[in-house]
Amino acid sequence: MSDAAQPTAAEVRAAAEAVKAALDRHLAAVEGRTGDDDPAVYEAFNALAAAAEAYDEALYDRYDEVTPFEIPGADDSLPPYAGPEEPHALSVLIRRDYAVVEPQRLIAQARRVTDLDREDGAATTHAALGIVFGEYEPDEIASRHKEFGLEEGDSTLWVEAAEELPEPGDWLDAPFDHADPERLVCRFDISAVFDDETDEDEPELRARRA
């Protein structure tokens, strides 16, 4: 960055003061919370995250220094909420990725729930996946994935607000095409990239309330 583009010392100081003010507002919101879903707490959290990020960037640009803290969940991948203030419906979108690490275990599980013998289609991984996922609920497979010869990858759950329920059958042809990040009420992500940031088996949370 050129010297002309660097923030001034006064601008860095102003960014630091903004962090202090955001800390005070966040603490006041927490102390005065009205419930677990108090929107004032989430708004104060987001404001604190934004102020901290702006200060960190200014500090680095001016002095080539960084702050020793990081606010988890301050994520640019979520745009500002633009859904209804009073949602009357919601959609829950879930994606879970798995690696097939033990195909024979998967096939054995498929055989346990079918009458197919070893010469039939259940002897292929493709057929076994269809049988297993047709027989068991997704949540049961998630909790017992090792029994099915699967290894967990990333997963995400989106709760999206809506004004009203769509007409029956409206989105069945393309159920995931119209997911709108601006309507997210909350989002839960699990990934190995968070292992160093969160306790084991504790999901990374990106949360926002309408």
N, C-alpha and C positions, 0 to 999 in steps of 0.2 A: 504493500500500500504506500502511496506517496505521502510526503509530509502534509501536503495540502488537504488530503482526504482524511487525515487522522483527526479524532476528536480532540478538542482542547482540554486542558487540565480542568477548566471550569465545567465542561460537559461531563467529564468523568465524575467530578464531585457531585454534580446534579443527579447523575445516575445512581450514585451511592445513596444520596438522600432519598431518592425515590424508593430504593430497596428498604430503607429504614421505615418510611411511611407505610409501605406495603406490608411490612412485618407487623406494624401496630394495627393496621386494619384487619389483617388475618387473625391476630390474637383476639381482637375485639369480636370478630365474627364467631370464632370458636367459643369464646366465653359466653356469648349471647345466643348460641345456636338454639333453634326451636325444635330440633329433631334430627334424626339421622340423615334426612334428605334435605336439610336446610339449604336452599340455593345460595344464600349469602356466603356460606362457608366455601362452596365451590367457586363462586365468583372471586372471593378474596384469595383463594388458592391460585387460581389462574392469573390473577393480577400480580401476585407475589412471584410466580414463576416467570412471567413476562418481564418484570422489573429486574429480577436476578439475572436473567439471560442478557438483557440490555446492558447491565452493569458489567457483566463478565466480558462481553464483546468490547465495550468501550475500554475497559481496563487492559485488555490484551492489545487492542489496536494502539493505545497510547503508550503503555509501559511494558508491553510484552510479558505481562503477568496474568495469572488466572486465579480464580477464587477456589477455596478448598472445599466447596460444597456444591452439591447438585440436587435439584428438586426433582424427584422421580415423577413421571407421568406428565411432565410438561412437554407435550409432543406436538410438533407442527403438523403431523399427519391428520389431525382432527380440525376441521374448519369450525368457525363459530356456529353455535346451534341456531338453526333457522326453522325449526319445526314448530308445531302448534304449542301455544302456552298451556293449554289444557287438553292434552291428548285424550281421545276417546277410544283409541285402538292402538295396537302395537304389533310389530313383527319381530320375531326372534330369529336371527340368522346365525347359523353355526357352521364353522368349517373345522374339521379335524384331519390332520394328515398322519398317515401311518406308512412305515416300511414293512414289507413282508420279509421277515428275517428267517422264519422257519416254515417254509411252504408245507412240509409234511405234517407239522402240527396243525396247521390251518386245515389241511385236507382231512386229517383225522377228526377234527371237530365237526366238519361238514358231514362226515360219514355217520357220526353219532346221532344226527338229527334227520337222516334220510334212510331210505331203504336201498339206496344205490350201492352196488358192489364195486369192487376195485377196478372193474373193466369199464365202468360207466363214466359219465362226465365229471362226477365229483372227484375224480383222480387228477383233475387239472386245477391249477391255482385260480384261474378265472371262474370256473364253475363253483369252486369252494367259497370264494368271496361272495358270490351271489346267494349261495345257500346260507352262509353264516349271517350276512347282513339282512337277509330276509327273515331269519328265525329270531335273532336277538335284537333288543332295543339298542340304539346307538349309545346310550349312557351305560348300559351293561357291558358293551364291547369296550368302551373307554376304560371302565374300571377293571376289566379282566383281559386287557389286550394281550398280555404275555401268554395267557392260556391259549390264545388263538394264533400264536406265532407272529405277533405284530409288535412293532416298536413305534412309540409315539414320536411324531414330529411336532411342528407348530400347531397351535389351535387358537381360534378366536370365536368370541360370541358377541354379536351386536344386538342391542335392543333399540329398535327404531320406532319413533313415535309417528302416529298417523291421526288424521282428523276422523276417519271412519274406516270400517272394514271394507276391503274391495268386494266387488260382486263375486260370488262363487265361480271359480274357474278362470278368473281374469288373468292371473299371472302364472298359471300352471305350465304354459308353454315355455316360459323363460323366467323361472322363479328368482334368479339372482341378478337379473339384468338391471333392475331399478333400485338397487340398494343406494341410499342417499346418506353420505357421511354427515351432512348438515342436519339430519333428523335424528342423529344418535342421542339417546338418553344416557346410555352408558355402554362401555365396551370393556371386555375382559380378554387379555391375551396371555397365552402361555408359550414360551419358547426357551430353548437352551441358551439363547443369547442373554437371557436375564439371570442366568444361574449365579453370576458374580454380584448381582445387584439385589436379589431377594433371597429369602430363606428357601431351602429346598422344599419343593412341592407347593410353594406359595405362588399363585399366579401374579404376573404383572398386571396392574389395574390401570386402565385409562378411563376415568369416570367423569361424567358430566350429567347434570340433571337439567331437565327442561324447565 
